Amino acid sequence: EGGGGRGGRGGGGGGGDRRRSSVGGLREENVKFDPHLYTTEAIKMMRRLCTGQHRALQDILRVQKLNRETVDLLNDVYRYMTALEPGLKKAIEAGDESIVEGAIRGWLMLADAMQGPNFDNQSSLSKTGIFDLADRIYSKIRYTAERGGPARKAVVKFKNSSIHPEERSFEVLDQVDDQRCRLKTAVTTCLSSFLEGVQDDAIPQQMIMTAQWTNIMSQMVQCYEMAIGFELLSVGTLKKDSVIQEGLGYYALMRNVSSFDDNNSIDRVLSTHKRAEAYFKARTGYVEISRNDKLERLFFRLPDNCVVGGPLDKPFSEMYETEREDADKKNKEYLEHMVRLVDRERFHAGIRESFLAFTVNQWDRLCSLTFWWGVFLHCVLILGGYMIPDQENEAAALVEFGGDDGDHDVGIGFTFMFGVLPYTNLCAQYMCYIYLGLCVLRALSFFWAESPLIAMESVSAAEEGEEDDDDGKESASQEEEDDGEDDDEALLIRGYVVSKDAPSVLDQDDDDEDIAKKAQGAVARARTTVWALATSPKVVYEVLFLLSGILSVVLDQPLFSVFSLFELCFWSGSKTVIDAIRFNLGKMMQTMLLGLLTMYVWMILGMVLLRKQHNDEMCNNMFQCFMAYLYLSIRDNGVKEVLREFDPPRNIVEAFIGQDLFILAIFWDITYWLLFILILVAIITGIVIDAFGGMREAKEADESDLKANCFVCNLARFPLDQTVGFDHHVRAEHNPRWYLFFLMYLRGKAETQMTGQERYVFDRVWPSLDYRWLPRETTFSVREEDSQEDVIQTVHSQVNNVESKVEQLASAIARIEDHLEKARQ
């Protein structure tokens, strides 16, 4: 309040003008002086110093090394909040926002002063009695009972006449409870800051012994009950999201502290209300990060789309498509996949909030619907005996006039042509209209929700290439510069060099060059985007899909809808077959060329040696012979298809030297059948089978790796099974999806509101994609077990040392006794 007094003297000396220029909302004259407003502004200023977790600025609030006398501002803020605590409940009920806001800002400022983490500030504040202060606030500040019930009443008189009298109590109740929610959330945030980056159990044990965890659990239960019945609340300032955030803060705090609770007392408190625990557990994620070679726990709120049953509650199998042998490469690819998924889901999140949310949420169903509608359409065409227009006209003429000779039986044909086929055509026409509508809807969904991602990926890849080129040019130019420049000629501020010299006359030319470069860059990005879209297989496929629907309606030809059946190629089973062929397409083509060479050689031998044995008008010249062999000999019976029928020889002489050259023809035919029909076709089949086997082995190897090693930290299954169990570890400690959800949570959070741990990860992921914050072959459960084993080993070694020293002492006593006996004798 001292800051408020100084502000008061400054505001009273200059009359109305000074008052108008004082603080925040004090813009009107003759406003009653409120010292809490000035104190709150001072606390805000101190909190701004702590924003960003700058250690030097955080420390200066506790100790000023260059001053003769140090002022502990953190302790002063704690004492200020201690002075406010007895009147906080009444201030909330009376609507005194200045006092409540001062307390909220104080707790948040202390939280920011400890984040980073700042161990000195954590240790200093832990000795002030702040845990008792938080406990008193939890015990006094509670939500109004019977929210939404018939007995709901206001606890203060609201004098705002702009609100209808029947709604005053509801509006006031929401405003009062909103203040309660903000205050308790700030207290919980401050307590959680004590546990950020903690490496020993001194502060956690102090919290366990000091805080009344039953009060915190009751607060969490009340948040759960309010969140469940929130639809009964009136529309006011209190939001469901704020209540859930408060409850999640309690749950994360208790979970974090319970890691240091050897007696499991906090776990027993949590188990007193299973439903509340399960509700907030389902909305809380947990990851472990590595910072400065130290492992840290981090609890975070799962995004609403990521909870069980949400749109993003899916496997995300593309995360696991990484290298498994090299751990560094695997973590790098894992992080790249996660960042790509985060960017995609972040873009889709904006679409989900619009009226076109179906383009994202219903994309899979829309693809299935177009496929099955195409299947249904072609079933109608088949069962209805559909004919193309030319065939239909010819058939109609035959049926109507009985053909040229009038001898055709036209009874059944007439009934079909004029009784069934018109309805088939009409049904197919209307079904094509529906098919076109589905294609348009599908194209809209794709070009609205997917094509921008393709464009963004291409632009980002091009920009990364340009940045690499610029870095190379800058490094080359820096090597050529003189090393003797004065360091004071420029100031380096967050990576930008700001010159201290006066601006030059040529700055305008530089600006023009920058504008020209930006224009060129925009044109280059546009070209890159257009080229990426034009060459993207996904875009080409969707354009052809839309074109098939348009042609089927415009040309009145339902057969164009056959393109919808290609959707089958994207099913998992079909994709496996296609991949097996695609990966070995080169080998298969080479084998086919070898078969074509074999056919060509046999054709030449046949033309030279067995020309008379060929069918008439099949092998008069090379072109005709080649086409005949290509069309007939590569099928069932080989070259026999191009030979004429001949009688078997009657004796051995006719077999060798007869006119048909029977033995030579048999040998020529059978060798071709063995080489081409059996061996080459078997080779192609073997290539496909080997591809299937290789893909199955790779898949089994990946699955076995996931079952034998932690995908995140690479720990083997055996040491984990000796502690918490491998399944529990990959599900609750190092869940790969939770790391993805954590990055989604970071991407959607304002940087000014991030904790020290969150900012640390954010700065390493974007834009450098540094994966070293991921844990490597370590986890708290294994480390705790190792530490217990180390303690046991230490005790055993100490016992062994004591035993050896006792033995030495006993031998020394025995020697002394021997000397005494000799002296007596």
Secondary structure, 3 states (H helix, E strand, C coil): CHHHHHHHHHHHCCHHHHHHCCCCCCCCCCCCCCHHHHHHHHHHHHHHHHCCCCHHHHHHCCCCCCCCCCCCHHHHHHHHHHHHHHHHHHHHHHCCHHHHHHHHHHHHHHHHHHCCCCHHHHHHHHCCCHHHHHHHHHHHCCCCCCCCCCCCCCCCCCCCCCCCHHHHHHHHHHHHHHHHHHHHHHHHHHHHHCCCCCCCCHHHHHHHHHCCHHHHHHHHHHHHHHHHCHHHCCCCCCCHHHHHHHHHHHHHHHHHHHCCCCCCHHHHHHCCCHHHHHHHHCCEEEEEEEECCEEEEEEEECCHHHCCCCCCCCCCHHHHCCCCCCHHHHHHHHHHHHHHHHHHHHHHHHHHCCCCCHHHHCHHHHHHHHHHHHHHHHHHHHHCCCCCHHHHHHHHHHHHHCCCCCCCCCHHHHHHHHHHHHHHHHHHHHHHHHHHHHHHHHHHHHHHHCHHHHHHHHHHHHHHHHHHHHHHHHHHHHHHCCCCCCHHHEEEECCEEEECCCCCCCHHHHHHHHHHHHHHHHHHHHHHHHHHHHHCHHHHHHHHHHHHHHHHHHCCCHHHHHHHHHHHHHCHHHHHHHHHHHHCHHHHHHHHHHHHHHHHHHHHHHHHHCHHHECCCCCCCHHHHHHHHHHHHCCCCHHHHHECCCCCCCCHHHHHHCCCCHHHHHHHHHHHHHHHHHHHHHHHHHHHHHHHHHHHHHHHHHHHHHHHECCCCCCEHHHHHCCCCHHHHHHHHCCHHHHHHHHHHHHCCCHHHCCHHHHHHHHHHCCCCCCCCCCCCCCHHHHHHHHHHHHHHHHHHHHHHHHHHHHHHHHHHHHHHHHHHHHHC
